Amino acid sequence: MTAVSTTNLFTPLTLGDLQLPNRIVMAPMTRSRAGAGNAPNCMMATYYLQRAGAGLTITEATQVSPQGIGYPDTPGIHSYDQIAGWRNVTDAVHAAGGRIFVQLWHVGRISHPLWQPGGELPVAPSAICPRGEAMTAEGMKPFVIPRALETEEIPGIVEQFARAATNAAAAGFDGAEIHAANGYLLDQFLRDGSNQRRDRYGGKPENRARLLLEVTGAVCDVLGAKRVGVRISPDGTFNDMSDSDPVSTFGTAVRLLNQIHPAYLHVVEGQFDCKLLRGAFSGLYMANGGYDFARGNAALASGAADLIAYGMPFIANPDLPWRFANNTPLAEANPGKLYGGDENGYTDYPPVVPQPASRPGRSECD
Ligand SMILES: Cc1cc2nc3c(=O)[nH]c(=O)nc-3n(C[C@H](O)[C@H](O)[C@H](O)COP(=O)(O)O)c2cc1C
Protein backbone atom coordinates (compact mmCIF):
# COMPACT_ATOMS: atom_id res chain seq x y z
CA MET A 1 0.00 0.00 0.00
CA THR A 2 1.39 3.39 -0.91
CA ALA A 3 1.40 6.10 1.71
CA VAL A 4 -0.94 8.94 0.85
CA SER A 5 0.39 12.38 1.77
CA THR A 6 -1.98 14.61 3.64
CA THR A 7 -0.08 17.73 2.67
CA ASN A 8 -2.45 20.35 1.36
CA LEU A 9 -2.63 24.12 0.83
CA PHE A 10 -3.06 24.67 4.55
CA THR A 11 -0.10 22.62 5.71
CA PRO A 12 2.41 25.09 7.18
CA LEU A 13 5.83 25.25 5.56
CA THR A 14 9.25 26.49 6.57
CA LEU A 15 10.78 28.61 3.81
CA GLY A 16 14.34 29.37 4.82
CA ASP A 17 13.85 30.89 8.26
CA LEU A 18 10.29 32.01 7.59
CA GLN A 19 7.29 30.09 8.84
CA LEU A 20 4.49 30.14 6.28
CA PRO A 21 1.05 29.43 7.73
CA ASN A 22 -0.12 28.06 4.37
CA ARG A 23 1.29 27.18 0.94
CA ILE A 24 -0.83 29.65 -1.01
CA VAL A 25 1.46 32.19 -2.65
CA MET A 26 0.30 35.40 -4.28
CA ALA A 27 2.02 35.36 -7.69
CA PRO A 28 3.79 38.50 -8.95
CA MET A 29 1.38 40.71 -10.89
CA THR A 30 2.07 44.02 -12.57
CA ARG A 31 -0.83 46.38 -11.93
CA SER A 32 0.70 49.66 -13.19
CA ARG A 33 -0.52 51.88 -10.42
CA ALA A 34 2.74 53.27 -9.02
CA GLY A 35 2.95 56.98 -8.33
CA ALA A 36 5.33 59.78 -9.31
CA GLY A 37 8.90 58.67 -9.87
CA ASN A 38 7.73 55.04 -10.12
CA ALA A 39 7.37 54.97 -6.34
CA PRO A 40 4.83 52.71 -4.65
CA ASN A 41 1.92 54.74 -3.30
CA CYS A 42 -0.48 54.24 -0.42
CA MET A 43 -3.08 52.61 -2.66
CA MET A 44 -0.53 49.88 -3.33
CA ALA A 45 0.05 49.44 0.41
CA THR A 46 -3.69 48.89 0.82
CA TYR A 47 -3.78 46.41 -2.07
CA TYR A 48 -0.98 44.25 -0.64
CA LEU A 49 -2.33 44.53 2.90
CA GLN A 50 -5.70 43.21 1.71
CA ARG A 51 -3.94 40.10 0.35
CA ALA A 52 -1.62 39.49 3.32
CA GLY A 53 -3.36 36.22 4.21
CA ALA A 54 -1.21 34.49 1.59
CA GLY A 55 1.51 32.25 2.98
CA LEU A 56 3.87 34.42 0.94
CA THR A 57 3.22 37.47 -1.22
CA ILE A 58 5.45 38.22 -4.19
CA THR A 59 5.19 41.79 -5.43
CA GLU A 60 4.63 42.87 -8.99
CA ALA A 61 7.79 43.04 -11.09
CA THR A 62 9.93 45.91 -9.83
CA GLN A 63 12.70 47.48 -11.88
CA VAL A 64 16.21 47.29 -10.48
CA SER A 65 17.44 50.38 -12.34
CA PRO A 66 16.28 53.14 -14.70
CA GLN A 67 17.64 51.00 -17.55
CA GLY A 68 15.38 48.13 -16.48
CA ILE A 69 12.04 49.88 -17.04
CA GLY A 70 9.66 48.96 -19.84
CA TYR A 71 6.09 49.79 -18.85
CA PRO A 72 4.16 52.78 -17.51
CA ASP A 73 3.57 53.25 -13.80
CA THR A 74 5.54 50.19 -12.71
CA PRO A 75 7.45 50.52 -9.45
CA GLY A 76 11.22 50.56 -9.09
CA ILE A 77 13.55 49.89 -6.20
CA HIS A 78 16.50 52.13 -7.04
CA SER A 79 15.57 55.54 -5.58
CA TYR A 80 15.00 56.88 -2.10
CA ASP A 81 11.29 57.56 -2.76
CA GLN A 82 10.80 54.08 -4.11
CA ILE A 83 12.39 52.50 -1.03
CA ALA A 84 10.24 54.71 1.22
CA GLY A 85 7.11 53.77 -0.74
CA TRP A 86 7.90 50.07 -0.45
CA ARG A 87 8.49 50.50 3.29
CA ASN A 88 4.83 51.48 3.63
CA VAL A 89 3.87 48.31 1.76
CA THR A 90 6.05 45.96 3.81
CA ASP A 91 4.98 47.59 7.08
CA ALA A 92 1.31 47.14 6.18
CA VAL A 93 1.78 43.49 5.19
CA HIS A 94 3.83 42.71 8.29
CA ALA A 95 1.34 44.45 10.58
CA ALA A 96 -1.32 42.16 9.13
CA GLY A 97 0.85 39.09 9.84
CA GLY A 98 2.09 38.47 6.30
CA ARG A 99 5.43 37.93 4.55
CA ILE A 100 6.47 39.66 1.32
CA PHE A 101 9.23 39.25 -1.30
CA VAL A 102 9.95 41.79 -4.02
CA GLN A 103 10.27 40.59 -7.61
CA LEU A 104 13.47 42.05 -9.12
CA TRP A 105 13.13 42.91 -12.81
CA HIS A 106 15.13 44.20 -15.75
CA VAL A 107 13.14 44.15 -19.01
CA GLY A 108 16.16 44.22 -21.36
CA ARG A 109 14.99 44.45 -24.99
CA ILE A 110 11.32 44.86 -23.97
CA SER A 111 12.03 48.52 -23.25
CA HIS A 112 12.10 51.45 -25.69
CA PRO A 113 14.35 54.51 -26.10
CA LEU A 114 11.47 56.60 -24.74
CA TRP A 115 12.02 54.85 -21.39
CA GLN A 116 15.80 54.84 -21.43
CA PRO A 117 18.03 57.40 -19.75
CA GLY A 118 19.32 59.69 -22.52
CA GLY A 119 16.98 58.07 -25.05
CA GLU A 120 19.46 55.25 -25.57
CA LEU A 121 18.69 51.87 -27.07
CA PRO A 122 17.47 49.15 -24.70
CA VAL A 123 20.10 46.55 -23.84
CA ALA A 124 19.93 42.82 -24.54
CA PRO A 125 22.17 39.76 -24.96
CA SER A 126 22.06 40.18 -28.75
CA ALA A 127 20.87 42.81 -31.23
CA ILE A 128 17.68 40.91 -32.05
CA CYS A 129 14.44 42.84 -32.29
CA PRO A 130 11.48 41.08 -30.68
CA ARG A 131 8.25 41.01 -32.65
CA GLY A 132 5.63 43.23 -31.13
CA GLU A 133 5.27 46.63 -29.60
CA ALA A 134 6.58 48.41 -26.53
CA MET A 135 4.18 50.13 -24.18
CA THR A 136 5.46 53.70 -23.83
CA ALA A 137 4.09 56.83 -22.22
CA GLU A 138 3.26 57.94 -25.79
CA GLY A 139 1.34 54.76 -26.57
CA MET A 140 2.36 51.56 -28.33
CA LYS A 141 5.54 51.75 -30.46
CA PRO A 142 7.24 48.99 -32.44
CA PHE A 143 10.10 47.38 -30.54
CA VAL A 144 13.54 48.59 -31.64
CA ILE A 145 16.67 46.58 -32.32
CA PRO A 146 18.35 46.52 -28.90
CA ARG A 147 22.03 47.06 -28.26
CA ALA A 148 23.96 43.91 -27.37
CA LEU A 149 25.70 44.33 -24.02
CA GLU A 150 29.50 44.27 -24.14
CA THR A 151 31.04 41.53 -22.01
CA GLU A 152 32.61 44.21 -19.82
CA GLU A 153 29.17 45.69 -19.10
CA ILE A 154 27.75 42.51 -17.57
CA PRO A 155 29.16 43.08 -14.05
CA GLY A 156 27.22 46.35 -14.13
CA ILE A 157 23.97 44.42 -14.68
CA VAL A 158 24.81 42.10 -11.79
CA GLU A 159 25.51 45.18 -9.69
CA GLN A 160 22.07 46.61 -10.53
CA PHE A 161 20.44 43.50 -9.04
CA ALA A 162 22.76 43.50 -6.02
CA ARG A 163 22.00 47.14 -5.27
CA ALA A 164 18.28 46.48 -5.65
CA ALA A 165 18.61 43.63 -3.15
CA THR A 166 20.30 45.99 -0.70
CA ASN A 167 17.45 48.42 -1.22
CA ALA A 168 14.93 45.61 -0.72
CA ALA A 169 16.41 44.91 2.70
CA ALA A 170 16.21 48.63 3.51
CA ALA A 171 12.57 48.65 2.42
CA GLY A 172 11.76 45.86 4.87
CA PHE A 173 11.20 43.01 2.43
CA ASP A 174 11.54 39.47 3.73
CA GLY A 175 13.37 38.48 0.59
CA ALA A 176 13.53 38.78 -3.18
CA GLU A 177 12.46 36.78 -6.21
CA ILE A 178 14.70 37.09 -9.25
CA HIS A 179 12.58 37.50 -12.38
CA ALA A 180 14.11 35.21 -14.97
CA ALA A 181 10.79 34.46 -16.68
CA ASN A 182 8.47 35.85 -19.35
CA GLY A 183 11.01 37.15 -21.86
CA TYR A 184 12.81 39.77 -19.77
CA LEU A 185 16.56 40.30 -19.59
CA LEU A 186 17.62 37.19 -17.65
CA ASP A 187 15.30 34.99 -19.72
CA GLN A 188 16.66 36.65 -22.89
CA PHE A 189 20.13 35.45 -21.85
CA LEU A 190 18.90 31.93 -21.01
CA ARG A 191 17.26 31.11 -24.33
CA ASP A 192 18.97 30.77 -27.68
CA GLY A 193 16.18 32.50 -29.63
CA SER A 194 17.32 35.78 -28.05
CA ASN A 195 20.93 34.97 -27.10
CA GLN A 196 23.36 34.48 -29.95
CA ARG A 197 26.45 35.73 -28.15
CA ARG A 198 29.90 34.36 -28.80
CA ASP A 199 31.42 35.23 -25.42
CA ARG A 200 31.15 33.27 -22.17
CA TYR A 201 27.52 34.41 -21.79
CA GLY A 202 26.38 32.73 -25.02
CA GLY A 203 26.46 29.37 -26.80
CA LYS A 204 26.09 26.28 -24.61
CA PRO A 205 23.41 26.24 -21.86
CA GLU A 206 26.03 26.67 -19.11
CA ASN A 207 27.07 29.94 -20.70
CA ARG A 208 23.56 31.22 -21.29
CA ALA A 209 22.78 30.50 -17.62
CA ARG A 210 25.86 32.40 -16.45
CA LEU A 211 24.18 35.79 -16.01
CA LEU A 212 21.31 34.26 -14.03
CA LEU A 213 23.84 32.44 -11.87
CA GLU A 214 25.89 35.58 -11.28
CA VAL A 215 22.80 37.63 -10.44
CA THR A 216 21.46 34.94 -8.11
CA GLY A 217 24.84 34.67 -6.41
CA ALA A 218 25.03 38.44 -5.92
CA VAL A 219 21.48 38.73 -4.57
CA CYS A 220 22.09 35.76 -2.24
CA ASP A 221 25.27 37.43 -1.00
CA VAL A 222 23.20 40.44 0.01
CA LEU A 223 20.08 38.78 1.43
CA GLY A 224 21.18 35.25 2.25
CA ALA A 225 20.23 32.36 -0.03
CA LYS A 226 17.33 31.35 2.20
CA ARG A 227 15.66 34.69 1.39
CA VAL A 228 15.93 34.36 -2.39
CA GLY A 229 13.79 32.67 -5.05
CA VAL A 230 14.15 32.40 -8.82
CA ARG A 231 11.30 32.45 -11.33
CA ILE A 232 11.52 30.81 -14.77
CA SER A 233 9.06 30.06 -17.59
CA PRO A 234 10.60 27.20 -19.62
CA ASP A 235 8.09 27.09 -22.47
CA GLY A 236 6.70 30.62 -22.33
CA THR A 237 6.52 32.40 -25.67
CA PHE A 238 5.45 35.80 -24.32
CA ASN A 239 7.71 38.62 -25.58
CA ASP A 240 8.69 36.60 -28.66
CA MET A 241 10.70 34.01 -26.76
CA SER A 242 11.92 30.67 -28.08
CA ASP A 243 14.57 28.06 -27.38
CA SER A 244 15.76 25.13 -29.47
CA ASP A 245 16.11 22.77 -26.49
CA PRO A 246 14.33 23.96 -23.35
CA VAL A 247 14.94 20.66 -21.50
CA SER A 248 18.67 21.17 -21.79
CA THR A 249 18.56 24.96 -21.25
CA PHE A 250 16.44 24.90 -18.12
CA GLY A 251 17.70 21.55 -16.80
CA THR A 252 21.22 22.96 -16.88
CA ALA A 253 20.22 26.28 -15.31
CA VAL A 254 18.42 24.55 -12.44
CA ARG A 255 21.30 22.13 -11.75
CA LEU A 256 23.70 25.06 -11.62
CA LEU A 257 21.37 27.02 -9.33
CA ASN A 258 21.70 24.21 -6.80
CA GLN A 259 25.27 25.29 -6.16
CA ILE A 260 23.90 28.58 -4.81
CA HIS A 261 20.92 27.05 -2.97
CA PRO A 262 18.25 29.71 -3.40
CA ALA A 263 15.27 28.89 -1.19
CA TYR A 264 12.82 28.19 -3.97
CA LEU A 265 12.38 27.71 -7.68
CA HIS A 266 9.19 29.26 -9.06
CA VAL A 267 8.07 27.77 -12.36
CA VAL A 268 5.43 29.14 -14.73
CA GLU A 269 4.70 25.64 -15.92
CA GLY A 270 2.78 25.88 -19.20
CA GLN A 271 2.96 22.57 -21.05
CA PHE A 272 6.54 21.88 -19.98
CA ASP A 273 7.26 18.58 -18.22
CA CYS A 274 8.23 20.08 -14.89
CA LYS A 275 8.97 16.81 -13.09
CA LEU A 276 12.44 17.15 -14.50
CA LEU A 277 12.96 20.55 -12.90
CA ARG A 278 11.31 19.57 -9.64
CA GLY A 279 13.60 16.54 -9.43
CA ALA A 280 16.73 18.48 -10.38
CA PHE A 281 16.26 21.31 -7.89
CA SER A 282 17.40 20.83 -4.31
CA GLY A 283 15.24 23.57 -2.72
CA LEU A 284 11.50 24.17 -2.55
CA TYR A 285 9.45 24.02 -5.75
CA MET A 286 6.71 26.59 -6.34
CA ALA A 287 4.26 25.74 -9.13
CA ASN A 288 2.23 28.32 -11.06
CA GLY A 289 -0.13 28.55 -13.98
CA GLY A 290 -3.86 27.87 -14.04
CA TYR A 291 -4.07 26.23 -10.62
CA ASP A 292 -7.36 26.13 -8.74
CA PHE A 293 -8.00 24.81 -5.23
CA ALA A 294 -8.32 21.15 -6.21
CA ARG A 295 -5.32 21.09 -8.54
CA GLY A 296 -3.21 22.92 -5.98
CA ASN A 297 -4.04 20.42 -3.27
CA ALA A 298 -3.44 17.50 -5.64
CA ALA A 299 0.00 18.83 -6.62
CA LEU A 300 0.98 19.19 -2.97
CA ALA A 301 -0.39 15.78 -1.95
CA SER A 302 1.46 14.01 -4.78
CA GLY A 303 4.71 15.80 -3.99
CA ALA A 304 4.79 17.50 -7.40
CA ALA A 305 5.14 20.89 -5.66
CA ASP A 306 5.80 22.41 -2.25
CA LEU A 307 3.97 25.70 -2.82
CA ILE A 308 1.34 26.92 -5.29
CA ALA A 309 1.36 30.47 -6.63
CA TYR A 310 -1.99 31.94 -7.66
CA GLY A 311 -2.18 34.96 -9.93
CA MET A 312 -5.56 35.90 -11.39
CA PRO A 313 -7.53 34.36 -8.50
CA PHE A 314 -5.95 36.87 -6.09
CA ILE A 315 -7.08 39.91 -8.08
CA ALA A 316 -10.79 39.74 -7.27
CA ASN A 317 -10.41 37.60 -4.13
CA PRO A 318 -8.19 39.45 -1.67
CA ASP A 319 -9.06 36.81 0.95
CA LEU A 320 -8.34 33.87 -1.36
CA PRO A 321 -6.95 31.58 1.40
CA TRP A 322 -10.06 32.22 3.49
CA ARG A 323 -12.30 31.41 0.51
CA PHE A 324 -10.39 28.21 -0.19
CA ALA A 325 -10.62 27.18 3.47
CA ASN A 326 -14.34 27.93 3.60
CA ASN A 327 -15.29 26.55 0.20
CA THR A 328 -16.60 29.94 -0.87
CA PRO A 329 -17.15 30.73 -4.57
CA LEU A 330 -14.53 32.93 -6.19
CA ALA A 331 -15.23 36.34 -7.70
CA GLU A 332 -14.14 37.13 -11.26
CA ALA A 333 -11.69 39.95 -11.94
CA ASN A 334 -12.65 42.78 -14.26
CA PRO A 335 -10.28 42.24 -17.22
CA GLY A 336 -10.44 45.91 -18.22
CA LYS A 337 -8.95 47.03 -14.89
CA LEU A 338 -5.87 44.85 -14.64
CA TYR A 339 -3.35 47.52 -15.63
CA GLY A 340 -3.38 51.15 -14.59
CA GLY A 341 -6.06 53.38 -13.17
CA ASP A 342 -7.28 53.91 -9.64
CA GLU A 343 -8.88 51.91 -6.82
CA ASN A 344 -11.51 50.68 -9.23
CA GLY A 345 -10.73 47.05 -10.03
CA TYR A 346 -7.77 47.19 -7.66
CA THR A 347 -8.52 47.73 -3.97
CA ASP A 348 -12.32 47.67 -4.22
CA TYR A 349 -12.84 43.91 -4.45
CA PRO A 350 -14.44 43.15 -1.08
CA PRO A 351 -13.46 40.28 1.20
CA VAL A 352 -16.28 37.91 2.08
CA VAL A 353 -15.98 38.78 5.75
CA PRO A 354 -15.47 42.54 6.16
CA GLN A 355 -12.27 43.45 7.98
CA PRO A 356 -12.57 45.32 11.29
CA ALA A 357 -11.77 49.00 10.91
CA SER A 358 -9.21 48.77 13.70
CA ARG A 359 -7.22 46.03 12.01
CA PRO A 360 -3.49 46.73 12.40
CA GLY A 361 -1.75 48.09 9.34
CA ARG A 362 -5.09 49.06 7.81
CA SER A 363 -5.45 51.95 5.40
CA GLU A 364 -3.77 54.00 2.80
CA CYS A 365 -0.49 54.46 4.69
CA ASP A 366 -1.92 55.97 7.88
C1 LIG B 1 -2.33 41.27 -14.44
C2 LIG B 1 -1.14 40.33 -14.47
C3 LIG B 1 0.11 40.83 -14.27
C4 LIG B 1 1.23 39.98 -14.25
N1 LIG B 1 2.48 40.50 -13.97
C5 LIG B 1 3.51 39.66 -13.74
C6 LIG B 1 4.74 40.16 -13.22
O1 LIG B 1 4.90 41.36 -12.92
N2 LIG B 1 5.75 39.27 -13.04
C7 LIG B 1 5.62 37.94 -13.35
O2 LIG B 1 6.58 37.16 -13.18
N3 LIG B 1 4.44 37.45 -13.83
C8 LIG B 1 3.39 38.27 -13.99
N4 LIG B 1 2.18 37.75 -14.37
C9 LIG B 1 2.01 36.30 -14.51
C10 LIG B 1 1.47 35.69 -13.21
O3 LIG B 1 2.42 35.79 -12.16
C11 LIG B 1 1.12 34.21 -13.39
O4 LIG B 1 2.25 33.52 -13.88
C12 LIG B 1 -0.05 34.00 -14.36
O5 LIG B 1 -1.13 34.86 -14.04
C13 LIG B 1 -0.54 32.56 -14.33
O6 LIG B 1 -1.00 32.20 -13.02
P1 LIG B 1 -2.59 32.09 -12.72
O7 LIG B 1 -3.12 31.09 -13.70
O8 LIG B 1 -2.71 31.66 -11.31
O9 LIG B 1 -3.17 33.46 -12.97
C14 LIG B 1 1.06 38.59 -14.45
C15 LIG B 1 -0.23 38.08 -14.68
C16 LIG B 1 -1.31 38.93 -14.67
C17 LIG B 1 -2.69 38.35 -14.85
The ligand as a MOL file (V3000), in Angstrom:
LIG
                    3D

  0  0  0     0  0            999 V3000
M  V30 BEGIN CTAB
M  V30 COUNTS 31 33 0 0 0
M  V30 BEGIN ATOM
M  V30 1 C -2.3320 41.2670 -14.4400 0
M  V30 2 C -1.1430 40.3300 -14.4680 0
M  V30 3 C 0.1140 40.8290 -14.2700 0
M  V30 4 C 1.2280 39.9800 -14.2490 0
M  V30 5 N 2.4770 40.5010 -13.9650 0
M  V30 6 C 3.5110 39.6640 -13.7440 0
M  V30 7 C 4.7430 40.1600 -13.2220 0
M  V30 8 O 4.9000 41.3570 -12.9200 0
M  V30 9 N 5.7540 39.2660 -13.0430 0
M  V30 10 C 5.6190 37.9430 -13.3530 0
M  V30 11 O 6.5750 37.1610 -13.1840 0
M  V30 12 N 4.4440 37.4450 -13.8290 0
M  V30 13 C 3.3930 38.2700 -13.9910 0
M  V30 14 N 2.1820 37.7520 -14.3740 0
M  V30 15 C 2.0110 36.3000 -14.5120 0
M  V30 16 C 1.4660 35.6920 -13.2050 0
M  V30 17 O 2.4250 35.7910 -12.1600 0
M  V30 18 C 1.1170 34.2080 -13.3910 0
M  V30 19 O 2.2500 33.5230 -13.8760 0
M  V30 20 C -0.0520 34.0010 -14.3570 0
M  V30 21 O -1.1270 34.8630 -14.0450 0
M  V30 22 C -0.5380 32.5610 -14.3310 0
M  V30 23 O -1.0020 32.1970 -13.0250 0
M  V30 24 P -2.5920 32.0950 -12.7210 0
M  V30 25 O -3.1220 31.0890 -13.7040 0
M  V30 26 O -2.7100 31.6610 -11.3110 0
M  V30 27 O -3.1710 33.4560 -12.9690 0
M  V30 28 C 1.0580 38.5910 -14.4520 0
M  V30 29 C -0.2280 38.0830 -14.6810 0
M  V30 30 C -1.3140 38.9250 -14.6670 0
M  V30 31 C -2.6860 38.3460 -14.8470 0
M  V30 END ATOM
M  V30 BEGIN BOND
M  V30 1 1 1 2
M  V30 2 1 2 3
M  V30 3 2 2 30
M  V30 4 2 3 4
M  V30 5 1 4 5
M  V30 6 1 4 28
M  V30 7 2 5 6
M  V30 8 1 6 7
M  V30 9 1 6 13
M  V30 10 2 7 8
M  V30 11 1 7 9
M  V30 12 1 9 10
M  V30 13 2 10 11
M  V30 14 1 10 12
M  V30 15 2 12 13
M  V30 16 1 13 14
M  V30 17 1 14 15
M  V30 18 1 14 28
M  V30 19 1 15 16
M  V30 20 1 16 17
M  V30 21 1 16 18
M  V30 22 1 18 19
M  V30 23 1 18 20
M  V30 24 1 20 21
M  V30 25 1 20 22
M  V30 26 1 22 23
M  V30 27 1 23 24
M  V30 28 2 24 25
M  V30 29 1 24 26
M  V30 30 1 24 27
M  V30 31 2 28 29
M  V30 32 1 29 30
M  V30 33 1 30 31
M  V30 END BOND
M  V30 END CTAB
M  END
